[in-house]
């Protein structure tokens, strides 16, 4: 019996690369602060696919998706799609944090604080 691949499936590799090469300004600002384990030693990936969907940022160890939403996410149709996408991905026990471009532009430190507070609220596993 073969194990079904849900993370970074090969058929999405080109699209992931294209999205990485064309990050929005807000995504780039956030990425500059969380890349290379710069954010509390946590490893984030950008444009990580789960099933048929591509996440803006993903921390494997925390099963945390971070989404950065611009103006294209404001329509009712886009909101419904985002909710469908999030519900599908949550089936894999992946948690979501969403921020708007505006939140990142106006309060990047506050966004980072929200992420860190979420991490600190996780139950600690005994070592």
N, C-alpha and C positions, 0 to 999 in steps of 0.2 A: 504494500500500500504506500503510495507516494504522499508526501506531506505537501499540502497546498501552500504555495508561496503567497504571502500577502504583503510583505514589505519590499519596496524597491524592485518591483517586477520589471523584467527586461524590456517589455513593450513600452514602458513609460520613460526609459532612460533618456531618449532624445528630448522629450518634453521637459523633463526635470532639468536637463542641462540648459535648455532655452530659457526656462524660468529663472534659473540662477544667473544667467548672463543678462537678464533684463529685470532685475529686482527694482521695485519701486524705491523711491527715496526713503520712505518710512521703513521699509524692510531693511535697507542698507544701514540706516542709523541703528536699528535694533541689532542687526547682525554684527556690526562693529563692536558691540558691547558684550555679546554672548558667545562669540566665536572662540575657537582654540582654548576652551576651558577657562576663559577669562572671567566668567560669571560664577564665582564660588566653586570653581573646579568642575562644573557640570559640562558634559559634552552634548552640544546641540548639533543637529544636522539641519541643513536648509533644503527645501524642496524634496522632502522625503515622502515617498508614496506608500499608502496603506490601501490595499485593494485597488479599486480604480480611481482613487482620489489622491491628490498631492497636497501635502501640508506645507505651510510656509516654513515652520520650524518644528523640530521634534527632538525630544530628549528621551533616548531609549531607556535609560536606567529608571526614569520616573514615569515613563509612559505618558508624557506630557506633550500635547500639541499646542503650539502658539500660532494663532492666526492674526494677520494684520489686514484689516478691512478698509478699503478705500471707497470712493464714491460709487463704484459699480456694485457694491453690496447693499445699497440703500433701497432698491426697488422691492416691491412685494414678491415678485418672482425670484429675485436673487436671494432674498431672505428665506423663502421657502426651500430653495435649492440648498442653501447653506445649512439649514436645519436638517434636511434629508441627509446630506453629506455627514454632518456631525453625528446624527443618530446612528448611521451605518458604522462609522469609525468607533463610536463608543461601545459597539458590540465587541470590540477587541480590548475592552477595559482601558481605553486611552482617554485621558482627561483633556479638556479644552480650556484654554484661556484665550479670550478674544480682545483685541485692542483696535481702535480706529487709527488711521493715519494721523488724525488730528491729535489724539492722545499722545502719540509718539513725538510729534513735532513740538507740542506745547509742554509736555511733562514726561520726558524719557526717564528721568530719575524715579518718578512716581510709578511708571510702568514696571521698571525693574524692581521696585519695592513690592509691588503687587505679586510679581512672579516669585520673589524670594519669600514673601509671607506665605504664599501657597506651598512652597517647598517646605518651609518650617512647620506648617500645620500637618504635614504627612505623619502618620504613625511611625515611630522609630522602631526599627527591627533590632533586637538584641545582637550584640557582636560576640 
